[in-house]
């Protein structure tokens, strides 16, 4: 198994789609520690159905809107032949994060029923209730300590507070 061909480019991203700067740092920490364990990592994946607009809207606008309103996990990492992990990055993991990543799992399984799917929350802090619920639901939580002065990405300084 070779690491994803775009792993270094992913690790160099300043901000990932739909994520804050701190969440992006957390995802980069996970990519550095675990990215090479996967064949591919998709940070722009969409799952499930989107909102369909009425037929009187322009067809291109309708298609774009349907795509934009589909669920978007922070990352989906896959490994052949049929293994996947759905990753959600949070500054503070709460119970809501557990249900969010489990919902993404259900949508993924509906599209790829033969895949073995696990769920992962990566965070700086985790609420004790979230940890207990995650444990009972089989959701892994990995906590990363990220110094506030750490750059947003290689060669880029964090903005002043």
Buried (B, 14 or more C-beta within 10 A) or exposed (E): EEBBEBBEEBBBBBBBEEBEEBBBBBBBBBBEEBBEEBBBBBBEBBBBEBEEBEEEEEEEEBBBBBEEBBBBBBBBBBBEEEBBBBBBBBEEBBBEBBBBBBBBBEBBBEEBEEEEBBBBBBBBEBBEEBBEBBEEEEBBBBEBEEEEEBEBBEEEEBEEE
